[in-house]
């Protein structure tokens, strides 16, 4: 049985507590939160769990195997650093930290102490997202031209990070995962309409190797909840709608064809024309599953040595580097910024 401490019992923490408590392979031994009311709510729902406002109480337990962190982004580095130094495996919610420098430090420390460092990029553990990756890897779509990624809703509005660090982080992790690479550059614009200095809406364009473009629209100031992604290849096209429970992935047998006109009938202005292929649309069957449950079980697999983290420290560091480039581009009126150069 893997013994776990969860730090943070706010918005997302209770979901993590529930998953690790009901896994059958792990138990939540401690919940740490500075809010007494939250601790009381945890004790009422999970009577066997010890609660504390002091992380040290949990870290001093030699039988504790892992620490799961679900606290504000600015606290991630210090908490994860303490847990790794104490010899615990760590799962921390995305983003890993608020800077590439501190994220790299955690990656190096995890390697040094030989512990798992994994980040909660939960959409990578969505069965539909895994299906999209297979379509791309197996060449079903052909050469990838671009991805369009929209993630919007009305709230929740945050004050600790902007919409890019909160929402676009999901799509960056997906794009990196699907394309098996990190972008070379980012150009972005954003607007802080609710809280000055904190972008409620972000529009960003990422350039990946192979001349692949990824366009992001992230906003918590929008009347409609959307999690819509389009992947366009030269052979087929695909859509991924995470809000659709029954048919999240659709594959379209559509493409643009260049047709050469017979030389006898060519003039200088009409040597070729473009036509559109309109084939069938496929809705692949995708097994039901809860992404967070998959993520938690994967973390346990990694602790047991049976898997390598899909969203490990280095993968999460790549996402943070992209987010830094987006922030720098927004601060310079949309100038294109090399990822990793800031």
C-alpha positions in Angstrom: 0.0 0.0 0.0 1.5 3.4 -1.1 1.0 6.0 1.6 0.2 9.5 0.4 0.0 13.0 1.8 -2.1 15.6 0.0 -1.2 19.2 0.4 -4.1 21.5 -0.3 -7.8 20.7 0.3 -9.3 23.6 -1.7 -10.8 23.4 -5.2 -8.9 20.4 -6.7 -7.5 18.8 -3.6 -10.6 16.9 -2.6 -10.7 15.2 -6.0 -7.1 14.0 -5.5 -7.9 12.8 -1.9 -10.8 10.8 -3.2 -8.9 9.1 -6.0 -5.9 8.1 -3.8 -8.3 7.0 -1.0 -10.3 4.7 -3.3 -7.6 3.4 -5.5 -7.1 0.2 -3.6 -3.3 0.6 -4.1 -2.8 3.7 -1.9 -4.1 5.4 1.2 -4.2 9.0 2.1 -2.4 9.2 5.5 -2.3 13.1 5.8 -4.0 16.1 4.4 -2.2 19.4 5.0 -4.0 22.7 4.7 -3.7 26.0 6.5 -7.5 26.4 6.5 -9.1 24.8 9.6 -12.5 24.5 8.0 -11.1 22.6 5.1 -9.3 20.2 7.4 -12.6 19.7 9.3 -14.4 18.9 6.1 -11.7 16.3 5.2 -12.0 14.6 8.6 -15.8 14.4 8.3 -15.6 12.7 4.9 -12.4 10.7 5.5 -12.3 9.9 9.3 -9.1 7.9 9.1 -7.1 10.7 7.5 -4.8 12.9 9.7 -5.0 16.6 9.1 -2.5 19.3 9.9 -1.5 22.8 8.9 2.2 21.8 9.1 3.8 19.9 6.2 6.6 18.9 8.5 4.4 16.5 10.4 3.8 14.5 7.2 7.4 14.7 6.0 8.8 13.4 9.3 6.8 10.1 8.8 9.3 7.6 7.5 6.5 5.4 6.2 5.1 8.1 3.9 5.9 7.4 0.3 4.5 10.3 -1.7 3.4 13.9 -1.5 0.6 15.3 -3.8 0.5 19.1 -4.1 -2.6 21.0 -5.0 -1.9 24.5 -3.9 -1.4 27.9 -5.6 1.3 28.0 -8.3 3.6 30.3 -6.4 3.9 27.7 -3.6 4.8 24.7 -5.8 8.5 25.1 -5.8 9.0 25.3 -2.1 6.6 22.5 -1.2 7.9 20.1 -3.9 11.5 21.0 -2.9 10.8 20.1 0.7 9.1 16.8 -0.2 11.9 15.7 -2.5 14.6 16.5 0.0 12.6 14.4 2.5 12.8 11.5 0.1 9.2 11.5 -1.1 7.8 11.0 -4.6 6.0 14.1 -5.8 2.9 14.7 -7.9 2.3 18.5 -8.3 -0.5 20.2 -10.0 0.2 22.1 -13.2 2.1 24.2 -13.9 5.2 22.7 -12.2 6.3 26.1 -10.9 6.1 29.7 -12.0 9.5 29.8 -13.6 11.7 27.6 -15.8 14.6 28.1 -13.4 12.9 26.7 -10.4 11.2 24.0 -12.5 14.7 22.9 -13.7 15.9 22.8 -10.1 13.2 20.4 -9.1 13.9 18.1 -12.1 17.6 18.0 -11.1 16.8 17.4 -7.5 14.3 14.5 -8.3 17.0 12.9 -10.4 19.6 13.3 -7.7 17.4 11.7 -5.0 16.0 9.1 -7.3 12.3 10.0 -6.8 9.4 10.4 -9.2 8.5 13.9 -10.1 5.2 14.1 -12.0 3.0 17.0 -12.9 -0.8 16.9 -13.2 -1.3 17.7 -16.8 -4.5 15.8 -16.6 -5.6 16.0 -20.2 -2.8 13.8 -21.3 -4.5 11.0 -19.4 -7.8 11.4 -21.3 -8.5 8.3 -23.4 -9.6 10.5 -26.3 -6.4 12.5 -26.2 -4.5 9.3 -26.3 -6.5 8.3 -29.4 -5.6 11.6 -31.1 -1.9 10.9 -30.4 -2.2 7.5 -32.1 -3.8 9.1 -35.2 -0.9 11.5 -35.5 1.9 9.0 -34.7 0.5 6.4 -37.1 0.3 8.9 -40.0 -3.5 8.7 -40.3 -3.7 12.4 -40.9 -0.6 12.7 -43.0 1.7 15.6 -42.6 0.4 17.9 -39.9 -0.2 21.5 -41.0 -1.6 23.2 -37.9 -3.6 22.9 -34.7 -6.3 25.3 -33.5 -7.0 25.0 -29.7 -9.8 26.9 -28.0 -10.4 26.7 -24.2 -12.9 29.2 -22.8 -15.5 29.6 -20.1 -17.0 32.3 -17.9 -14.8 31.9 -14.8 -13.4 30.8 -12.6 -11.4 34.0 -12.6 -8.0 33.7 -10.9 -5.7 36.4 -9.5 -2.5 34.3 -8.9 -1.9 33.5 -12.6 -3.3 34.7 -16.0 -5.4 32.7 -18.5 -2.3 31.4 -20.3 -0.7 29.8 -17.2 -4.1 28.5 -16.0 -5.8 27.4 -19.2 -3.4 27.4 -22.1 -1.0 25.2 -20.1 -3.4 22.3 -20.8 -3.3 22.8 -24.5 0.5 23.4 -24.6 1.0 20.1 -22.8 -1.3 18.4 -25.3 0.4 19.9 -28.4 3.8 18.9 -27.1 2.6 15.4 -26.3 0.9 14.9 -29.7 3.7 16.5 -31.8 6.5 14.9 -29.6 8.3 18.2 -29.5 8.4 21.7 -28.1 7.7 24.9 -30.0 10.5 27.0 -31.3 8.8 30.4 -30.7 5.7 32.1 -29.4 3.8 35.3 -30.3 1.0 36.4 -28.1 -1.4 39.1 -27.2 -3.7 39.3 -24.1 -6.1 41.6 -22.3 -6.6 42.2 -18.6 -10.2 43.5 -18.4 -11.2 42.3 -14.9 -8.0 42.6 -13.0 -5.4 45.0 -14.3 -2.1 43.2 -15.2 -3.7 39.7 -15.3 -4.7 38.6 -18.7 -8.3 37.2 -18.8 -7.9 36.4 -22.5 -4.9 35.3 -24.4 -4.3 34.7 -28.1 -1.1 32.9 -28.9 0.6 31.4 -32.0 3.3 28.8 -31.5 5.7 27.6 -34.2 6.8 24.0 -33.9 9.5 22.1 -35.9 8.4 21.0 -39.3 6.6 24.3 -40.0 3.6 23.3 -37.8 1.5 26.1 -36.4 -0.5 25.9 -33.1 -3.0 28.7 -32.4 -4.3 29.1 -28.8 -7.3 30.9 -27.5 -7.6 30.8 -23.7 -10.2 32.9 -21.8 -12.1 32.8 -18.6 -14.1 35.8 -19.9 -16.4 34.1 -22.4 -20.1 33.3 -22.4 -19.6 29.7 -23.6 -17.5 26.8 -22.2 -15.4 25.4 -25.0 -12.7 22.8 -25.2 -12.3 22.4 -28.9 -9.3 21.4 -30.8 -8.8 21.0 -34.6 -5.9 19.1 -36.1 -5.4 19.6 -39.8 -3.2 17.3 -41.9 -2.6 17.0 -45.6 -4.5 13.7 -45.8 -7.2 13.9 -43.1 -8.5 16.3 -40.4 -9.6 15.7 -36.8 -11.6 17.4 -34.1 -11.4 16.8 -30.4 -14.2 18.2 -28.2 -13.6 17.3 -24.6 -17.1 18.5 -23.7 -18.7 15.7 -25.8 -19.0 12.6 -23.7 -20.2 10.3 -26.6 -18.1 11.4 -29.6 -15.1 13.5 -28.4 -13.1 12.6 -31.5 -14.1 12.9 -35.1 -11.9 12.2 -38.1 -12.7 13.8 -41.4 -11.5 12.3 -44.7 -11.1 15.7 -46.2 -8.2 17.4 -48.0 -7.3 20.0 -50.5 -6.0 18.6 -53.9 -4.0 20.3 -56.5 -5.0 19.1 -60.0 -2.8 19.8 -62.9 -4.5 20.9 -66.1 -3.6 19.0 -69.3 -0.7 20.9 -71.0 -2.7 21.3 -74.3 -5.2 23.4 -72.5 -2.9 25.4 -70.2 -2.6 29.2 -70.3 -0.2 31.2 -68.0 -2.9 32.0 -65.5 -4.7 28.6 -65.1 -2.0 25.9 -65.1 -3.6 24.2 -62.1 -6.6 24.5 -59.9 -7.4 23.4 -56.4 -10.2 21.0 -55.5 -11.5 19.7 -52.2 -12.0 16.1 -51.3 -15.1 15.4 -49.2 -14.9 11.9 -47.8 -16.6 10.2 -44.9 -16.5 11.3 -41.2 -15.5 8.7 -38.6 -16.3 8.7 -34.9 -13.9 6.2 -33.4 -15.1 4.3 -30.3 -13.2 5.4 -27.2 -13.3 3.6 -23.9 -14.9 5.5 -21.1 -12.6 6.6 -18.3 -11.8 9.4 -15.8 -8.6 11.3 -16.7 -7.8 12.1 -13.1 -8.2 8.5 -12.1 -5.9 7.5 -14.9 -3.4 10.1 -13.8 -3.4 9.0 -10.2 -3.1 5.3 -11.1 -0.2 6.2 -13.5 1.6 8.0 -10.6 1.3 4.9 -8.5 2.6 2.8 -11.4 5.6 5.1 -11.6 6.3 4.8 -7.9 6.2 1.0 -8.2 8.7 1.2 -11.1 6.3 -0.1 -13.7 6.1 3.1 -15.8 7.9 6.3 -16.7 5.8 9.5 -16.1 4.0 10.7 -19.3 4.0 14.2 -17.7 7.3 14.1 -15.9 9.3 17.0 -14.7 11.1 17.6 -18.0 7.9 17.5 -20.0 6.4 20.0 -17.5 9.5 22.2 -17.7 9.0 22.4 -21.5 5.4 23.7 -20.8 6.7 26.3 -18.4 9.3 27.5 -20.9 6.5 28.1 -23.5 4.4 29.9 -20.9 7.3 32.2 -20.1 7.7 33.0 -23.8 4.0 33.8 -24.1 4.3 36.1 -21.1 7.3 37.9 -22.6 5.6 38.2 -25.9 2.5 39.8 -24.4 4.7 42.2 -22.5 6.4 43.3 -25.7 3.2 43.9 -27.7 3.1 40.5 -29.4 6.7 40.3 -30.6 7.8 36.7 -31.5 9.9 35.2 -28.7 12.2 32.2 -29.0 11.1 29.6 -26.5 13.8 29.1 -23.8 15.5 32.4 -24.7 14.0 34.5 -21.9 
